[in-house]
Amino acid sequence: MRKLIRYYILQGLLLVVYMIGITTVSATSRYTGYQPEESKELLDTVRQLRKRS
C-alpha cells in the first residue's frame, strides 16, 4: 500500500515538472519566436496521461 502511494506521489511530481517545463518553453517561445517540436509531443503525452487518471 505504501509503495502505491509513493508511486502516485512520484507520478504527480513528474507531471508537475513536465507542466512547469512546458509553460517555460511556451513562454520563451513567445518572446524569442523559437518553436521546439518536442513541446507539442510533451503536451500530447501529458493530455493522454490526464485522460487515463
KOLTI-241626 format. One line per 10 residues: their letters; for each residue x, y, z of C-alpha. Coordinates in Angstrom, 1 decimal. Layout:
<nodes>
a	X/Y/Z ~ ... .
</nodes>
This chain:
<nodes>
mrkliryyil	0.0/0.0/0.0 ~ 2.8/2.4/0.9 ~ 4.6/1.6/-2.4 ~ 1.5/2.5/-4.3 ~ 1.1/5.8/-2.5 ~ 4.8/6.6/-3.1 ~ 4.4/5.7/-6.8 ~ 1.4/8.1/-7.2 ~ 3.2/10.9/-5.4 ~ 6.2/10.4/-7.8 .
qglllvvymi	3.9/10.4/-10.8 ~ 2.3/13.6/-9.6 ~ 5.7/15.3/-9.1 ~ 6.8/14.2/-12.6 ~ 3.6/15.7/-14.1 ~ 4.2/19.0/-12.2 ~ 7.8/19.1/-13.5 ~ 6.6/18.5/-17.1 ~ 3.9/21.2/-16.8 ~ 6.5/23.7/-15.5 .
gittvsatsr	8.8/22.8/-18.3 ~ 6.1/23.1/-20.9 ~ 5.0/26.5/-19.6 ~ 8.5/27.9/-19.5 ~ 9.2/26.6/-23.1 ~ 6.0/28.2/-24.3 ~ 6.8/31.5/-22.5 ~ 10.3/31.6/-24.0 ~ 9.0/30.7/-27.5 ~ 6.6/33.6/-27.2 .
ytgyqpeesk	9.5/36.1/-26.7 ~ 12.1/34.6/-29.0 ~ 10.0/33.0/-31.7 ~ 11.7/29.7/-31.0 ~ 9.2/26.8/-31.6 ~ 10.6/23.5/-30.5 ~ 8.8/20.4/-31.7 ~ 9.2/18.4/-28.5 ~ 6.9/20.6/-26.5 ~ 3.9/19.7/-28.7 .
elldtvrqlr	4.7/16.0/-28.2 ~ 5.0/16.5/-24.5 ~ 1.7/18.3/-24.3 ~ 0.1/15.4/-26.1 ~ 1.6/12.8/-23.7 ~ 0.5/14.9/-20.7 ~ -3.0/15.1/-22.1 ~ -3.1/11.4/-22.6 ~ -1.8/10.8/-19.0 ~ -4.5/13.1/-17.7 .
krs	-7.2/11.2/-19.6 ~ -6.1/7.9/-18.0 ~ -6.2/9.2/-14.4 .
</nodes>
